[in-house]
Amino acid sequence: MRKKYGFTLIELLVVIAIIAILAAILFPVFAQARATARGAASIRNLKQVVLASLMNAQDYDETMVPCETWGTEARINGHQTVKGGIDFNSWRALVFPYTKSLDIFDDPAAPPIFQDPSFASAPEINTLLYGNLAMNHMFMGPVYYNGSTFLPKGIALAGIAKPSETIYYTEMYNAGIDGTKEWNTPGVYYWSGMVDAPMCWDSNLDGSDPNQVDGNIACIGNWGKNDGWDTFIGLDVNHGGQTGGVTPRVTGGVNTCFGDGHVKRIRLGDMAAGTTFQIGQDTNDTHFALTDYKEKYLWDNQ
């Protein structure tokens, strides 16, 4: 009679333990690989966005696309976005004709864009209003306050003295009113599409604040603790709070593109160069270093 062989309980337990150890070692590697792939896809998307924006500028007498416009149509697949009963267009809607794709406005490294149930028949509007890539609006597509309303003002392409050093688009918080999103206040898309550069004040829009380079420029707060993004919007420090809405999503910094079209990953500290900013420092104690220029709040070293 042939003798039957099998695994003992101890042998099975050893094999299971080995598998568990290998899984514990490999799972973080797989997660890191996925994060790296998403970061690379994010860079590709940003590259397409900035090239489309520069193409738009060529068609408008070398005037950069504004961050947003009011009272003008820019229909996407037959749909027009509206705020307060007025036709409204984010920069995404204005750039879309040069991309023919909404996917590039969705940061692959971010949580999924919020799907507003009121846009069920036109899901593309979610991307236009709740996107998670944003413009350095204060220099590249500023919106000015004239005492009663906000007015967009395109800047001349030739007015960017150092395009290779001027931040154009970067990663931002993920807007939405779903509990899984990073900012969960109704109407959140009002600011989605723009981030503030370091050292922006909004306390005196009439120009009387000596710390503002341009007192009429629209922004919602400085970088630092208790700034507008930190308090008014309620973003935590990992999702744009204290950093003007800028949100690092990949290891090593924030995927960012510049006015000349190149894209790279830069650290938050490098974004705030020329200031005394650090995480946890009160916004009122964050200032420009005496050895630098206030113009760096525009992320432009001219």
C-alpha positions in Angstrom: 0.0 0.0 0.0 1.4 3.4 -1.1 2.0 5.8 1.7 0.2 9.2 1.5 2.1 12.4 2.1 0.7 15.8 3.1 1.6 19.1 4.7 1.8 19.2 8.5 0.0 22.1 10.3 3.4 23.6 11.1 4.5 23.6 7.5 1.2 25.3 6.4 1.6 27.9 9.1 5.2 28.6 8.0 4.1 29.0 4.3 1.2 31.3 5.4 3.7 33.4 7.5 6.1 33.7 4.6 3.3 34.8 2.2 2.2 37.4 4.8 5.7 38.7 5.1 6.1 39.0 1.4 2.8 40.8 1.1 3.7 43.2 3.8 6.9 44.0 1.9 5.4 44.2 -1.6 2.1 46.0 -1.0 3.8 49.3 -0.1 6.0 48.9 -3.2 2.9 48.4 -5.3 1.2 51.4 -3.7 4.3 53.5 -4.4 4.4 52.4 -8.0 0.7 53.4 -8.4 1.4 56.8 -6.9 4.4 57.3 -9.2 2.3 56.4 -12.2 -0.5 58.8 -11.1 2.1 61.5 -10.6 3.5 61.0 -14.1 0.0 61.1 -15.5 -0.6 64.4 -13.6 2.5 65.9 -15.2 1.4 64.8 -18.7 -2.0 66.5 -18.0 -0.4 69.7 -16.8 1.7 69.8 -19.9 -1.3 69.5 -22.1 -3.1 72.2 -20.1 -0.3 74.7 -20.4 0.2 74.1 -24.1 -3.5 74.6 -24.8 -3.4 77.8 -22.8 -0.5 79.1 -24.8 -2.4 78.2 -28.0 -5.4 80.2 -26.7 -3.2 83.2 -26.1 -2.0 83.2 -29.7 -5.6 83.4 -30.9 -6.4 86.3 -28.6 -3.6 88.8 -29.6 -1.2 87.1 -27.2 -3.4 87.8 -24.2 -3.3 85.0 -21.5 -6.6 83.2 -20.8 -8.3 84.8 -17.7 -9.0 82.7 -14.7 -12.7 83.1 -15.1 -15.2 85.2 -17.1 -18.8 86.3 -16.4 -21.6 87.2 -18.8 -20.1 85.4 -21.8 -20.9 82.0 -23.3 -18.4 79.2 -23.6 -20.6 76.1 -24.2 -19.1 72.7 -23.7 -21.0 69.9 -25.6 -24.0 72.3 -25.7 -23.9 73.1 -22.0 -23.2 76.5 -20.3 -22.0 76.8 -16.7 -23.9 79.4 -14.6 -23.4 81.0 -11.2 -26.0 83.2 -9.6 -28.0 83.2 -12.8 -25.1 84.6 -14.8 -23.2 82.7 -17.5 -19.9 81.8 -15.9 -16.8 80.2 -17.4 -13.8 78.8 -15.5 -10.5 78.9 -17.4 -11.1 75.2 -18.1 -14.1 76.0 -20.3 -12.1 78.7 -22.1 -9.2 76.3 -22.7 -11.3 73.3 -23.6 -11.6 74.1 -27.4 -7.9 73.6 -27.7 -7.8 70.2 -25.9 -11.1 68.6 -26.9 -10.7 66.6 -23.8 -12.0 67.1 -20.3 -9.8 64.3 -18.8 -6.7 66.5 -18.7 -8.4 68.8 -16.2 -8.7 65.9 -13.7 -5.5 65.4 -11.6 -5.0 61.5 -11.6 -3.3 61.8 -8.2 -6.3 63.5 -6.6 -9.6 61.9 -5.3 -12.3 61.6 -7.9 -13.9 64.8 -9.0 -17.2 65.3 -7.2 -20.3 64.3 -9.2 -22.9 66.9 -8.4 -26.4 65.2 -8.7 -27.8 68.4 -10.2 -25.5 67.9 -13.2 -26.6 64.3 -13.8 -27.6 65.1 -17.4 -24.4 66.9 -18.1 -21.6 65.3 -16.1 -18.9 67.3 -17.9 -19.9 70.3 -15.9 -18.5 68.6 -12.8 -15.0 68.7 -14.4 -15.4 72.3 -15.4 -16.5 73.5 -11.9 -14.9 71.0 -9.5 -11.6 70.4 -11.2 -8.5 69.8 -9.1 -5.8 71.6 -11.2 -5.6 75.4 -10.7 -4.2 78.6 -12.1 -1.8 81.0 -10.4 -4.6 83.5 -11.1 -3.0 86.6 -9.4 -0.4 86.9 -12.1 -1.4 84.7 -15.0 -5.1 85.4 -15.1 -6.0 87.9 -12.5 -9.5 88.9 -11.3 -9.7 92.5 -10.1 -12.2 94.0 -7.6 -13.5 97.4 -8.7 -15.4 98.1 -5.4 -18.6 96.2 -6.3 -17.7 93.2 -8.5 -14.9 91.0 -9.7 -13.6 91.7 -13.3 -11.2 89.4 -15.2 -8.2 91.0 -16.9 -6.1 89.1 -19.3 -2.4 89.9 -19.2 -0.1 90.2 -22.3 2.1 87.2 -23.0 5.0 89.7 -23.5 4.3 91.0 -20.0 5.7 87.8 -18.4 9.4 88.8 -18.0 10.6 85.4 -16.9 8.1 82.7 -18.1 10.4 79.8 -17.2 10.3 81.0 -13.6 6.6 81.9 -13.4 4.2 79.3 -12.1 1.1 78.9 -14.3 -0.8 75.9 -13.1 -0.4 73.6 -10.2 -2.3 71.0 -8.1 -5.2 72.2 -5.8 -7.6 70.9 -3.3 -10.4 68.6 -4.5 -13.7 70.5 -4.3 -17.1 68.8 -3.6 -19.8 68.3 -1.0 -19.4 64.6 -0.8 -17.9 63.4 2.5 -14.9 61.8 0.8 -13.8 65.1 -0.7 -11.3 67.6 0.7 -13.6 70.6 0.9 -17.2 69.8 1.8 -19.1 73.2 1.9 -22.0 73.8 -0.5 -21.1 76.1 -3.4 -17.5 75.1 -3.2 -16.7 75.5 -6.8 -16.7 79.2 -6.5 -12.9 79.2 -5.9 -12.1 75.9 -7.7 -9.8 76.8 -10.5 -7.5 79.2 -8.8 -4.8 79.1 -6.1 -3.2 82.0 -4.3 0.5 82.6 -4.4 2.4 83.2 -1.2 1.8 86.5 0.7 -1.5 87.5 -0.7 -3.8 89.7 1.5 -7.4 90.5 1.0 -8.1 92.7 4.1 -7.9 95.9 2.2 -9.0 95.6 -1.4 -9.0 99.4 -1.7 -5.2 99.4 -2.0 -4.5 100.8 1.5 -2.7 97.7 2.8 1.1 98.4 2.3 1.8 94.7 2.3 -0.2 94.2 -0.9 1.5 94.6 -4.3 -1.8 95.5 -5.9 -4.6 96.3 -3.5 -7.3 95.7 -6.1 -6.3 92.1 -6.9 -8.8 89.4 -5.7 -7.5 86.8 -3.4 -8.8 85.2 -0.2 -5.8 85.1 2.1 -2.2 84.8 2.9 -0.2 81.6 3.2 0.1 80.4 6.8 -2.1 79.3 9.7 -5.5 81.1 10.0 -5.4 82.3 6.4 -8.5 82.4 4.3 -8.1 78.9 2.8 -7.4 77.6 6.3 -10.4 79.3 8.1 -13.0 80.5 5.5 -12.8 77.5 3.3 -11.7 75.1 6.1 -9.0 73.1 4.3 -6.6 71.2 6.5 -2.8 71.5 6.1 -2.6 68.4 3.9 -5.2 69.6 1.4 -4.4 73.2 0.7 -4.9 74.8 4.1 -2.1 77.3 4.9 -0.8 77.1 1.3 -3.4 79.1 -0.7 -5.2 76.0 -1.9 -2.0 74.4 -3.3 -2.1 70.6 -2.5 0.9 68.3 -2.7 -0.2 64.9 -3.9 3.0 63.1 -4.8 6.2 62.4 -2.9 8.7 65.2 -3.3 6.5 68.2 -3.9 3.8 69.6 -6.1 3.5 68.9 -9.9 3.6 72.4 -11.4 3.9 73.9 -14.9 5.4 77.3 -15.8 4.7 80.1 -18.2 7.1 78.7 -20.9 5.3 75.3 -20.9 7.8 73.2 -18.9 6.5 71.1 -16.0 8.3 69.8 -12.9 7.8 68.9 -9.3 8.7 71.5 -6.7 8.6 71.7 -3.0 6.2 73.9 -1.1 9.2 75.6 0.5 10.5 76.5 -2.9 7.0 77.9 -3.9 7.2 80.2 -0.9 10.8 81.3 -1.5 11.4 84.8 -0.4 9.0 84.6 2.6 9.3 83.5 6.2 6.5 81.0 5.6 6.5 77.6 7.4 3.7 75.2 8.3 2.0 76.2 11.5 3.2 79.8 11.5 0.4 82.3 11.9 -0.4 84.2 8.7 0.1 87.5 10.5 3.6 86.5 11.4 4.5 85.4 7.9 6.4 88.1 6.0 8.7 88.7 3.1 12.3 88.2 3.9 14.2 91.5 3.9 16.6 90.1 1.4 14.0 89.4 -1.3 11.3 91.1 -3.3 7.6 91.4 -2.6 6.9 90.6 -6.2 7.6 87.0 -5.5 4.1 86.8 -4.2 3.1 86.7 -7.8 5.4 83.7 -8.3 7.2 85.7 -10.9 10.8 86.9 -10.3 10.8 89.9 -12.6 
